[in-house]
Amino acid sequence: MYTVKRKTLKMQLRWSINAVLICALFLALNLLTQNVLSTYQNKVLLLVGINMILAVSLNVATGYLGQLPLGHAGFMAVGAYTCALFTKYSPLPENLNGLSFALGLFLGAVMAGVFGILIGIPALRLTGDYLAILTLGFGEIIRITLNNIDDVLGFDLFYGSRGLKNIPKYSNYWTVFLCVVITCFAIHAMMKSRHGRAVLAIRDNEIAAESCGIQTTYYKVMAFSFSAAFAGLAGGLYACYLGVLDPGSFGFMKSIEILVMVVLGGMGSMLGSILSAGVLTILPEALRSFADYRMVIYSLVLVLMMIFRPGGLLGSYDFSLSRIIEKAMNWKSTGKEGADQ
């Protein structure tokens, strides 16, 4: 009896393959945006990238951690207003606009992460419907605060329901694509580390994980704040894409919209969240010619999806080109050994 040694790719080769794949995707999208797509379609593509960040980040708290937060739009609002205010009133000179935008995005992500910690510490003591209601309440508190805080401060800063206007429009294809790559890389790296394995253990069985010495409260708050920080990053991109912010844009339905993307793609599947964010962003725009029926068609697609694919588009599957190459290498080796026998 022969034992076939399994072939694996070295880590350096894995990273090289991923880097080549990302560069190829970037070049393909760059050619598409410059030569094929119209200005309107390019703007829709930017929204697709922003929604991808939102869906992938929420997937950390729902798919990987196994919780049900409904305040993701609140964290997006925190990041959006932080980035907008910094870029609008930045003390940096005009020739450093790129640095001002980068710092604004960073501050937006940090501020949203801080809010994630502050909200996560009391909220994550609960589970299920109770957690959903509590996080929904926190999201609404953030929205209402943005609407009314100027009256408390005594001067205009957020401009409430009138909207924060004249935000520099720094978001473009390059920055959104880069932020999508950074988000996916950071979340993937975190989930492949011991911290990610601890988060998955808590999702599978919190009591067993705690009995094995895993600090469940620490890892739950960490995953929740990690999710909130990238929602803040998406909010910063959204603010500098739209140029105007209204607290009404970050209401309850925005959180539901992001949650639908995660559920449709598959809980725990990063690729599923990416695909569903693309589909659910493009579909309403593609159906604009059916103005009277487009929301009916959109809703019908979601209903049919949940009937025939209740686990989402990809379930818990995550794409890995390196894993596919390894399977092909080992399949050839297995076939050769069988022929020799």
C-alpha positions as CSV (number, residue, x, y, z in Angstrom):
1,M,0.0,0.0,0.0
2,Y,1.4,3.4,-1.1
3,T,0.9,6.6,0.8
4,V,0.6,9.6,-1.4
5,K,2.2,12.7,0.0
6,R,-0.1,15.7,-0.3
7,K,1.4,18.6,-2.2
8,T,0.9,22.1,-0.9
9,L,1.8,25.5,-2.1
10,K,4.3,27.6,-0.1
11,M,2.9,30.7,1.6
12,Q,5.1,33.0,-0.5
13,L,3.6,31.4,-3.6
14,R,0.1,31.8,-2.3
15,W,0.6,35.5,-1.7
16,S,2.1,35.9,-5.2
17,I,-0.9,34.2,-6.8
18,N,-3.3,36.4,-4.9
19,A,-1.3,39.5,-5.8
20,V,-1.3,38.6,-9.5
21,L,-5.0,37.9,-9.4
22,I,-5.8,41.3,-7.7
23,C,-3.6,43.1,-10.3
24,A,-5.3,41.3,-13.2
25,L,-8.8,42.2,-11.7
26,F,-7.7,45.8,-11.3
27,L,-6.5,46.1,-14.8
28,A,-9.6,44.5,-16.2
29,L,-11.9,46.8,-14.2
30,N,-9.8,49.8,-15.2
31,L,-10.2,49.0,-18.9
32,L,-13.9,48.5,-18.3
33,T,-14.4,51.8,-16.6
34,Q,-12.4,53.8,-19.1
35,N,-13.5,52.3,-22.4
36,V,-16.9,50.5,-21.9
37,L,-18.9,52.0,-19.0
38,S,-20.6,55.3,-19.0
39,T,-20.3,58.0,-16.3
40,Y,-23.5,56.8,-14.7
41,Q,-22.4,53.1,-14.8
42,N,-19.1,54.1,-13.2
43,K,-20.9,55.7,-10.3
44,V,-23.0,52.6,-9.8
45,L,-19.7,50.6,-9.8
46,L,-18.4,52.8,-7.0
47,L,-21.6,52.1,-5.0
48,V,-21.0,48.4,-5.6
49,G,-17.6,48.7,-4.1
50,I,-18.9,50.6,-1.0
51,N,-21.7,48.1,-0.5
52,M,-19.1,45.2,-0.8
53,I,-17.2,46.7,2.2
54,L,-20.4,47.1,4.2
55,A,-21.5,43.5,3.4
56,V,-18.1,41.9,4.1
57,S,-17.8,43.8,7.4
58,L,-21.2,42.9,8.6
59,N,-20.5,39.3,7.7
60,V,-17.8,39.3,10.5
61,A,-20.5,39.9,13.1
62,T,-23.3,37.8,11.6
63,G,-21.6,35.0,9.6
64,Y,-18.4,34.5,11.6
65,L,-19.5,35.5,15.1
66,G,-23.1,34.3,14.8
67,Q,-24.8,37.4,16.2
68,L,-27.6,39.5,14.7
69,P,-26.8,43.2,14.9
70,L,-29.1,45.7,13.2
71,G,-27.2,48.9,13.8
72,H,-24.6,48.7,11.0
73,A,-25.9,51.8,9.3
74,G,-25.2,53.7,12.5
75,F,-21.5,52.8,12.4
76,M,-21.5,53.8,8.7
77,A,-23.0,57.2,9.7
78,V,-20.3,57.7,12.3
79,G,-17.5,57.0,9.8
80,A,-19.2,59.1,7.1
81,Y,-19.6,62.3,9.3
82,T,-16.1,61.9,10.8
83,C,-14.5,61.7,7.4
84,A,-16.7,64.4,5.9
85,L,-16.0,66.9,8.7
86,F,-12.2,66.2,8.6
87,T,-11.9,66.5,4.8
88,K,-14.1,69.6,4.7
89,Y,-12.3,71.5,7.4
90,S,-8.9,69.9,7.0
91,P,-6.0,72.1,8.0
92,L,-3.7,70.5,5.4
93,P,-2.9,72.5,2.2
94,E,-4.8,71.8,-1.0
95,N,-1.8,70.0,-2.6
96,L,-2.2,67.3,0.1
97,N,-5.8,66.5,-0.6
98,G,-4.9,62.8,-1.0
99,L,-3.4,62.7,2.4
100,S,-6.3,64.6,3.9
101,F,-8.7,62.0,2.4
102,A,-6.6,59.1,3.6
103,L,-6.5,60.5,7.2
104,G,-10.3,61.2,7.0
105,L,-11.0,57.6,6.1
106,F,-8.7,56.3,8.9
107,L,-10.3,58.6,11.5
108,G,-13.7,57.5,10.3
109,A,-12.8,53.8,10.7
110,V,-11.2,54.4,14.1
111,M,-14.2,56.4,15.4
112,A,-16.7,53.8,14.2
113,G,-14.5,51.1,15.8
114,V,-14.6,53.0,19.1
115,F,-18.4,53.3,18.9
116,G,-18.4,49.5,18.2
117,I,-16.6,48.9,21.4
118,L,-18.8,51.2,23.5
119,I,-21.9,49.6,22.0
120,G,-20.6,46.1,21.9
121,I,-19.7,45.8,25.6
122,P,-23.3,46.2,26.9
123,A,-25.0,44.8,23.7
124,L,-23.1,41.5,23.4
125,R,-24.3,40.3,26.8
126,L,-27.5,39.6,24.9
127,T,-28.1,37.2,22.0
128,G,-30.7,36.7,19.2
129,D,-33.7,38.9,19.0
130,Y,-32.7,40.9,22.1
131,L,-29.3,41.8,20.6
132,A,-31.0,42.8,17.3
133,I,-33.4,45.1,19.1
134,L,-30.7,46.7,21.2
135,T,-28.4,47.4,18.3
136,L,-31.3,48.7,16.3
137,G,-31.9,51.1,19.1
138,F,-28.3,52.3,19.2
139,G,-28.4,52.8,15.4
140,E,-31.5,55.0,15.8
141,I,-29.9,56.9,18.6
142,I,-26.9,57.8,16.4
143,R,-29.3,58.9,13.6
144,I,-31.4,61.1,15.9
145,T,-28.4,62.5,17.6
146,L,-27.0,63.6,14.2
147,N,-30.3,65.2,13.5
148,N,-30.6,67.3,16.7
149,I,-27.1,67.7,18.2
150,D,-26.6,71.2,16.6
151,D,-29.4,72.6,18.8
152,V,-27.6,71.3,21.9
153,L,-24.2,72.6,20.7
154,G,-25.6,76.0,19.8
155,F,-23.9,76.2,16.4
156,D,-24.1,74.4,13.1
157,L,-21.8,71.4,12.7
158,F,-23.7,68.5,11.3
159,Y,-26.6,70.6,9.9
160,G,-29.2,68.0,10.9
161,S,-31.9,67.2,8.4
162,R,-30.7,70.1,6.2
163,G,-27.8,67.9,5.3
164,L,-24.0,68.4,5.5
165,K,-23.1,69.8,2.1
166,N,-20.0,70.8,0.1
167,I,-18.1,67.6,1.1
168,P,-15.0,67.2,-1.2
169,K,-15.7,64.4,-3.6
170,Y,-12.4,62.5,-3.3
171,S,-13.8,59.0,-3.7
172,N,-13.0,57.4,-7.1
173,Y,-12.5,54.0,-8.7
174,W,-8.9,53.7,-7.4
175,T,-9.6,54.5,-3.8
176,V,-12.8,52.3,-3.6
177,F,-11.0,49.3,-5.2
178,L,-8.0,49.7,-2.8
179,C,-10.3,49.9,0.2
180,V,-12.2,46.8,-0.9
181,V,-8.9,44.9,-1.2
182,I,-7.7,46.1,2.2
183,T,-11.0,45.2,3.8
184,C,-11.1,41.7,2.4
185,F,-7.4,41.1,3.2
186,A,-7.7,42.3,6.8
187,I,-10.8,40.3,7.5
188,H,-9.4,37.2,5.8
189,A,-6.1,37.5,7.7
190,M,-8.0,38.0,11.0
191,M,-10.2,35.0,10.4
192,K,-7.2,32.7,9.6
193,S,-5.4,33.7,12.8
194,R,-6.0,32.3,16.2
195,H,-8.3,35.2,16.9
196,G,-10.5,34.2,14.0
197,R,-10.6,30.6,15.2
198,A,-11.7,31.8,18.6
199,V,-14.5,33.8,17.0
200,L,-15.6,30.7,15.0
201,A,-15.5,28.6,18.2
202,I,-17.8,31.1,20.0
203,R,-20.2,30.9,17.0
204,D,-20.3,27.1,17.1
205,N,-20.7,26.7,20.8
206,E,-20.1,29.6,23.2
207,I,-20.3,27.5,26.4
208,A,-17.7,25.0,25.1
209,A,-15.4,27.7,23.9
210,E,-15.6,29.4,27.3
211,S,-14.9,26.1,29.0
212,C,-11.7,25.8,26.9
213,G,-10.4,29.1,28.2
214,I,-11.5,31.4,25.3
215,Q,-12.3,34.9,26.6
216,T,-15.7,35.1,24.9
217,T,-16.5,38.7,25.9
218,Y,-13.2,39.9,24.6
219,Y,-13.4,38.2,21.2
220,K,-17.1,39.1,20.7
221,V,-16.4,42.8,21.3
222,M,-13.2,42.6,19.2
223,A,-15.1,41.1,16.2
224,F,-18.0,43.6,16.7
225,S,-15.7,46.6,16.7
226,F,-13.7,45.2,13.8
227,S,-17.0,45.0,11.8
228,A,-18.0,48.5,12.9
229,A,-14.6,50.0,11.9
230,F,-14.9,48.8,8.3
231,A,-18.5,50.1,8.2
232,G,-17.0,53.4,9.1
233,L,-14.5,53.1,6.3
234,A,-17.4,52.5,3.9
235,G,-19.2,55.5,5.3
236,G,-16.2,57.7,4.7
237,L,-16.0,56.6,1.0
238,Y,-19.8,57.1,0.7
239,A,-19.5,60.7,2.1
240,C,-16.8,61.7,-0.3
241,Y,-18.6,60.0,-3.2
242,L,-22.0,61.7,-2.6
243,G,-20.8,65.1,-1.5
244,V,-23.7,65.6,0.9
245,L,-24.9,63.7,3.9
246,D,-28.4,63.4,5.4
247,P,-29.0,61.4,8.7
248,G,-32.1,60.0,7.1
249,S,-29.8,58.0,4.7
250,F,-28.6,55.9,7.7
251,G,-31.9,54.7,9.1
252,F,-33.2,51.3,9.9
253,M,-33.9,50.3,6.3
254,K,-30.2,50.8,5.4
255,S,-29.2,48.3,8.1
256,I,-31.7,45.8,6.8
257,E,-30.4,46.4,3.2
258,I,-26.9,45.5,4.3
259,L,-28.2,42.4,6.2
260,V,-30.1,41.2,3.2
261,M,-26.8,41.3,1.2
262,V,-25.1,39.1,3.8
263,V,-28.0,36.6,4.1
264,L,-28.4,36.4,0.3
265,G,-24.7,35.8,-0.3
266,G,-24.4,33.2,2.5
267,M,-23.6,33.6,6.2
268,G,-19.9,33.2,6.7
269,S,-19.0,33.4,3.0
270,M,-16.9,36.5,2.0
271,L,-17.2,35.8,-1.7
272,G,-21.0,35.4,-1.2
273,S,-21.2,38.8,0.4
274,I,-19.2,40.3,-2.4
275,L,-21.4,38.8,-5.1
276,S,-24.7,39.6,-3.4
277,A,-23.6,43.2,-2.8
278,G,-22.9,43.5,-6.5
279,V,-26.2,41.9,-7.5
280,L,-28.4,43.8,-5.1
281,T,-26.8,47.1,-6.0
282,I,-27.0,46.7,-9.8
283,L,-30.4,45.0,-10.0
284,P,-32.5,48.0,-8.9
285,E,-30.5,50.2,-11.3
286,A,-30.9,47.7,-14.2
287,L,-34.7,47.6,-13.6
288,R,-35.2,51.4,-13.7
289,S,-36.8,51.0,-17.2
290,F,-39.5,49.1,-15.3
291,A,-40.1,52.0,-12.9
292,D,-43.6,50.8,-11.9
293,Y,-42.6,47.2,-11.3
294,R,-38.9,47.3,-10.4
295,M,-39.3,47.0,-6.6
296,V,-41.8,44.1,-7.2
297,I,-39.3,42.3,-9.3
298,Y,-36.6,43.0,-6.9
299,S,-38.6,41.6,-4.0
300,L,-39.7,38.6,-6.0
301,V,-36.1,37.7,-6.8
302,L,-35.3,37.8,-3.0
303,V,-38.3,35.6,-2.2
304,L,-37.4,33.1,-4.8
305,M,-33.8,33.1,-3.7
306,M,-34.7,32.3,-0.1
307,I,-37.1,29.5,-1.2
308,F,-34.7,27.7,-3.5
309,R,-31.4,28.7,-1.8
310,P,-32.2,29.3,1.9
311,G,-28.5,29.0,2.7
312,G,-27.6,31.9,0.4
313,L,-25.9,32.0,-3.0
314,L,-22.7,30.2,-1.7
315,G,-23.7,29.0,1.8
316,S,-20.5,29.1,3.8
317,Y,-18.2,28.4,0.9
318,D,-15.2,30.8,0.3
319,F,-13.3,30.9,-2.9
320,S,-9.6,30.1,-2.8
321,L,-7.5,29.9,-6.0
322,S,-4.6,28.4,-4.1
323,R,-6.8,25.6,-2.8
324,I,-8.1,24.8,-6.3
325,I,-4.5,24.6,-7.6
326,E,-3.5,22.3,-4.7
327,K,-6.5,20.0,-5.5
328,A,-5.4,19.9,-9.2
329,M,-1.8,19.0,-8.2
330,N,-2.9,16.3,-5.8
331,W,-5.5,14.9,-8.2
332,K,-2.7,14.4,-10.8
333,S,-0.5,12.8,-8.2
334,T,-3.3,10.5,-7.1
335,G,-4.0,9.5,-10.7
336,K,-0.4,8.8,-11.4
337,E,0.0,6.6,-8.3
338,G,-3.1,4.7,-9.2
339,A,-1.7,4.0,-12.6
340,D,1.6,2.8,-11.2
341,Q,-0.2,0.3,-9.0
